[in-house]
Amino acid sequence: MAAAVVIGVGGCAEPIAGTPVATPGEAGKHLAPADLTTTTCRDYLTMDVVTRREVIKAIGKSGNQLVAMNPELWAGVAGALCGFVDPSAPVKDVVMGQGIR
């Protein structure tokens, strides 16, 4: 009995290094801006697929009818184009052809 108490108490003596996170695997991920239409290519390329689609849907809702018709396609196009432009370029400009110079 005494051995079980020593083992149980001794197992928690060493602190765990690092910063606690709410969800494992989420540390270091960029958060989407409050206004998705202001997303830069730098942020866009670090987002997951679902968040990228939300950005493209927001761009479509802001008046870009071509993007609004097929946001899944444009999510991929934006990802490809963002690899070639200045990382600070807004995704909405890149999709509309204004970020490529």
C-alpha positions as CSV (number, residue, x, y, z in Angstrom):
1,M,0.0,0.0,0.0
2,A,2.8,2.4,0.9
3,A,4.6,1.7,-2.4
4,A,1.5,2.6,-4.3
5,V,1.2,5.9,-2.6
6,V,4.9,6.7,-3.3
7,I,4.5,5.8,-7.0
8,G,1.3,7.8,-7.3
9,V,2.7,10.9,-5.7
10,G,6.1,10.7,-7.2
11,G,4.8,10.5,-10.8
12,C,3.7,14.2,-10.8
13,A,6.8,15.8,-9.5
14,E,8.2,16.9,-12.8
15,P,6.7,20.0,-14.5
16,I,5.8,19.7,-18.2
17,A,7.6,22.3,-20.4
18,G,5.8,24.3,-23.1
19,T,2.8,26.5,-23.5
20,P,-0.6,25.0,-22.9
21,V,-3.0,25.1,-25.9
22,A,-6.8,24.5,-25.9
23,T,-6.7,22.1,-28.8
24,P,-3.6,20.0,-29.7
25,G,-2.3,20.8,-33.1
26,E,-3.7,24.4,-33.1
27,A,-0.6,26.1,-31.7
28,G,1.1,28.5,-34.2
29,K,-1.9,28.7,-36.6
30,H,-2.8,32.1,-37.8
31,L,-6.3,33.3,-37.0
32,A,-8.5,34.7,-39.8
33,P,-9.0,38.5,-39.7
34,A,-12.3,39.8,-38.5
35,D,-13.0,41.0,-42.1
36,L,-12.2,38.1,-44.3
37,T,-11.9,40.3,-47.4
38,T,-8.8,41.9,-45.9
39,T,-6.9,38.6,-45.7
40,T,-3.3,38.8,-47.0
41,C,-1.6,36.1,-49.0
42,R,0.7,35.5,-46.1
43,D,-2.2,34.7,-43.8
44,Y,-4.2,32.8,-46.6
45,L,-1.3,30.4,-47.2
46,T,-1.3,29.4,-43.5
47,M,-5.0,28.7,-43.3
48,D,-6.7,25.4,-43.5
49,V,-9.0,24.5,-46.5
50,V,-12.2,25.4,-44.7
51,T,-11.0,28.9,-43.7
52,R,-9.6,29.5,-47.2
53,R,-13.1,28.8,-48.6
54,E,-14.7,31.2,-46.1
55,V,-12.3,33.9,-47.3
56,I,-13.2,33.3,-50.9
57,K,-16.9,33.2,-50.1
58,A,-16.5,36.6,-48.4
59,I,-14.8,38.0,-51.5
60,G,-17.7,36.7,-53.6
61,K,-20.3,38.2,-51.3
62,S,-18.5,41.6,-51.5
63,G,-19.4,41.9,-55.1
64,N,-17.2,39.6,-57.1
65,Q,-19.8,37.5,-59.0
66,L,-17.3,35.3,-60.8
67,V,-15.8,34.2,-57.5
68,A,-19.2,33.8,-55.9
69,M,-20.3,31.3,-58.6
70,N,-17.5,28.8,-57.7
71,P,-15.7,29.5,-54.4
72,E,-14.1,26.0,-54.3
73,L,-12.4,26.6,-57.6
74,W,-11.2,30.1,-56.6
75,A,-9.9,28.9,-53.2
76,G,-7.4,26.8,-55.2
77,V,-6.6,29.5,-57.7
78,A,-6.0,32.0,-54.9
79,G,-3.6,29.6,-53.2
80,A,-1.7,29.1,-56.4
81,L,-1.5,32.8,-57.2
82,C,-0.6,33.8,-53.6
83,G,2.6,31.7,-54.0
84,F,3.8,34.1,-56.7
85,V,3.0,37.6,-55.3
86,D,4.1,39.8,-52.4
87,P,2.9,38.1,-49.2
88,S,1.3,41.4,-48.1
89,A,-1.0,41.5,-51.1
90,P,-4.7,41.2,-50.3
91,V,-6.2,37.9,-51.6
92,K,-9.2,39.9,-53.0
93,D,-6.8,41.9,-55.2
94,V,-4.9,38.8,-56.3
95,V,-8.1,37.0,-57.3
96,M,-9.2,40.1,-59.3
97,G,-5.8,40.3,-61.0
98,Q,-4.7,43.4,-59.2
99,G,-2.0,41.8,-57.0
100,I,0.1,40.4,-59.9
101,R,2.7,42.9,-61.1
